Amino acid sequence: MGNAQSIGERRAARQNAGPHVRRSATRRSRSFRPLAAFSTLVVMGIVATLSLVPAAPLSPVMAAGTDSVEPAQTVEVAEGVQAQKVSQESYTAATGAQTLVAGGTNVDWAKLVLIDGDWPVTEENITFMMRWTRQENGADNWWNRNNPLNNGQGSGGGSGLGSYVDLTEAAYYAAQNIKSGRYPAVDAALARGDSADATAQAIWASPWASSHYGYGTHWSSRPYEVIEAPAEAWGR
């Protein structure tokens, strides 16, 4: 009886203990499930966040995989903006009186008159001046009395037979006389500077010479000669 009772008690104890252990295991398993689910959600959230952030673009140097420098910068110019034009120096600005005096020729004197009168130093204007001085005093003696155009203004001779201290002074007074207002057509033709013949016609019709150069019959248009005047004529 004692043994039977002991065996029965032990069975009852095992039956009571079995469900108790299983229930305890069941509770632990259930307690881990929310934690695992939470961990899964956290990992998924981090992955989703990283997928939404765009990757930074590679610089040209990194993309190329070389050590080359980045492309040069460019500058955009607004419409309507024009490049500034580069000014070209005229002969007048580049050539001074001292240079012409040092040259000492009839061409240099013609240029000096044009500069003093603020007229363009064009080939047509030079050609007119060369023909004019040749007509007044001849080519071989164009510096006669230091008065190549037989100008009366400032020379002490109203008839044009006066003289000047030097050819530099003669050039100045020649320009002053032409621009005095008594020879507007000549002044205008020299200002244009595009026709030696047109300027000659203007001087023919003017009161510069009483003969009016025969209105062209006493005027030569043959090529001019470049002749140097004596140094003393220039005051050198």
C-alpha positions in Angstrom: 0.0 0.0 0.0 2.8 2.3 0.9 4.5 1.8 -2.4 1.4 2.0 -4.4 0.5 5.2 -2.7 4.0 6.6 -3.4 3.8 5.6 -7.0 0.4 7.3 -7.3 1.7 10.4 -5.7 4.7 10.6 -8.0 2.4 10.3 -11.1 0.2 12.9 -9.8 3.1 15.2 -9.1 4.5 14.6 -12.7 1.1 15.4 -14.2 0.8 18.5 -12.2 4.4 19.5 -13.0 4.2 18.9 -16.8 1.5 21.4 -17.7 3.2 24.0 -15.4 6.5 23.7 -17.3 4.8 23.9 -20.7 2.9 27.0 -19.7 6.0 28.6 -18.5 7.8 27.9 -21.8 4.7 29.1 -23.7 4.9 32.5 -21.9 8.6 33.0 -22.7 7.9 32.3 -26.4 5.1 34.7 -26.5 7.2 37.4 -24.8 9.9 37.2 -27.5 7.5 37.6 -30.4 6.8 41.4 -30.0 10.5 42.1 -29.6 11.4 40.2 -32.8 8.7 42.0 -34.7 9.8 45.4 -33.4 13.4 44.6 -34.4 12.3 43.6 -37.9 10.3 46.9 -38.3 13.3 48.9 -37.2 15.6 47.2 -39.8 13.1 47.7 -42.5 12.7 51.3 -41.6 16.4 52.0 -41.8 16.6 50.2 -45.2 13.7 52.2 -46.5 15.2 55.5 -45.3 18.5 54.8 -47.0 16.8 53.9 -50.2 15.0 57.3 -50.2 18.2 59.3 -49.9 19.7 60.0 -53.4 23.3 59.2 -53.9 25.6 62.2 -54.3 26.7 62.6 -57.9 30.3 61.9 -58.6 32.5 64.8 -59.5 33.9 64.8 -63.1 37.3 63.8 -61.7 35.9 60.9 -59.7 33.7 59.8 -62.5 36.5 59.7 -64.9 38.8 57.9 -62.5 41.7 60.2 -63.5 43.5 63.2 -62.0 42.3 65.6 -64.8 41.1 69.0 -63.8 37.4 70.0 -63.9 36.1 71.7 -67.1 36.8 75.4 -67.4 34.0 77.8 -66.4 32.0 79.6 -69.0 30.6 83.1 -69.0 27.2 83.9 -70.5 26.8 87.4 -72.1 23.3 88.9 -72.2 21.8 89.6 -75.6 22.4 93.0 -77.1 25.8 93.4 -75.5 28.4 94.2 -78.1 32.1 93.8 -77.9 34.0 97.0 -77.6 35.7 98.0 -80.8 39.4 98.5 -80.7 40.3 102.0 -81.8 42.9 102.3 -84.6 45.3 105.2 -84.2 45.3 107.7 -87.1 48.3 109.0 -88.8 47.7 112.3 -87.2 47.9 110.8 -83.7 51.0 108.7 -84.5 53.0 111.4 -86.4 54.0 114.6 -84.7 55.5 117.8 -86.0 59.0 116.9 -85.0 58.9 113.7 -87.1 57.7 115.6 -90.1 60.3 118.3 -89.7 63.0 115.7 -89.4 61.7 114.2 -92.7 62.0 117.6 -94.4 60.3 116.9 -97.7 57.4 118.5 -99.5 55.3 115.5 -98.6 56.1 116.1 -94.9 55.1 119.7 -95.2 51.8 118.8 -96.9 51.0 116.4 -94.0 51.9 119.2 -91.5 49.4 121.5 -93.1 46.7 118.8 -92.9 47.5 118.1 -89.3 47.4 121.8 -88.4 44.0 122.2 -90.1 42.7 119.0 -88.4 42.0 117.4 -91.8 42.4 113.7 -92.5 45.8 112.8 -93.7 44.6 110.8 -96.7 46.5 110.1 -100.0 43.9 112.2 -101.8 44.5 115.2 -99.5 48.3 114.8 -99.8 48.1 114.6 -103.6 46.1 117.8 -103.7 48.5 119.6 -101.5 51.5 118.4 -103.5 49.9 119.6 -106.8 49.0 123.0 -105.2 52.5 123.7 -103.9 54.0 122.7 -107.3 51.6 125.1 -109.0 52.6 128.0 -106.8 56.4 127.7 -106.7 57.5 124.8 -108.8 58.7 121.4 -107.5 62.4 122.2 -107.4 61.9 125.3 -105.3 58.7 124.5 -103.4 60.1 126.1 -100.2 60.7 129.5 -101.8 60.7 132.3 -99.2 59.5 129.6 -96.7 56.1 130.2 -98.2 55.1 127.2 -100.4 51.6 128.4 -101.1 52.4 132.1 -101.4 50.1 132.7 -98.5 49.6 136.3 -97.5 48.2 135.7 -94.0 50.9 136.1 -91.4 53.7 136.4 -93.9 53.8 140.2 -94.1 52.9 140.3 -97.7 49.2 140.6 -98.6 49.9 139.7 -102.2 51.4 136.4 -101.1 55.0 137.5 -101.6 55.8 137.6 -97.9 57.9 135.0 -96.1 57.8 133.0 -92.8 60.5 132.3 -90.3 60.5 128.6 -91.3 58.3 126.0 -93.0 56.7 125.0 -89.7 55.2 128.5 -89.3 54.2 128.5 -93.0 52.2 125.3 -92.5 50.4 126.8 -89.5 49.3 130.0 -91.3 48.3 128.1 -94.4 45.9 126.0 -92.4 44.6 129.0 -90.5 43.9 130.9 -93.8 42.0 128.0 -95.3 39.9 127.6 -92.2 39.3 131.4 -91.8 35.9 131.1 -93.5 37.0 132.7 -96.8 37.4 129.3 -98.4 34.5 127.1 -97.1 34.4 124.8 -100.1 38.1 124.1 -99.9 37.8 123.4 -96.2 34.9 121.1 -96.7 36.6 119.2 -99.5 39.7 118.7 -97.3 37.5 117.5 -94.5 36.1 114.8 -96.7 39.6 113.9 -98.0 38.3 111.6 -100.7 39.1 113.4 -103.9 42.1 115.5 -104.9 40.3 116.6 -108.1 37.2 117.8 -106.2 39.4 119.8 -103.8 41.3 121.3 -106.8 38.0 122.5 -108.3 37.1 124.1 -105.0 40.4 126.1 -105.0 40.0 127.1 -108.6 36.6 128.6 -107.8 37.9 130.4 -104.7 39.6 133.9 -104.4 43.0 132.4 -103.4 44.5 133.2 -106.7 43.2 136.0 -109.0 43.9 133.8 -112.0 41.8 131.0 -110.6 44.5 128.7 -112.1 42.7 129.1 -115.4 39.9 127.1 -113.9 42.1 124.0 -114.4 43.9 124.9 -117.6 47.0 126.0 -115.5 46.9 123.1 -113.2 49.0 119.9 -113.6 47.8 116.5 -112.4 50.9 114.6 -113.3 52.5 112.5 -110.5 54.3 114.5 -107.9 58.0 114.3 -106.9 59.2 114.0 -103.3 61.9 116.7 -102.8 63.7 117.6 -99.6 64.0 121.3 -98.6 67.3 122.6 -97.1 67.6 122.2 -93.3 67.6 126.0 -92.8 64.2 126.3 -94.4 62.9 124.2 -91.5 64.8 126.2 -88.9 67.2 123.4 -88.2 
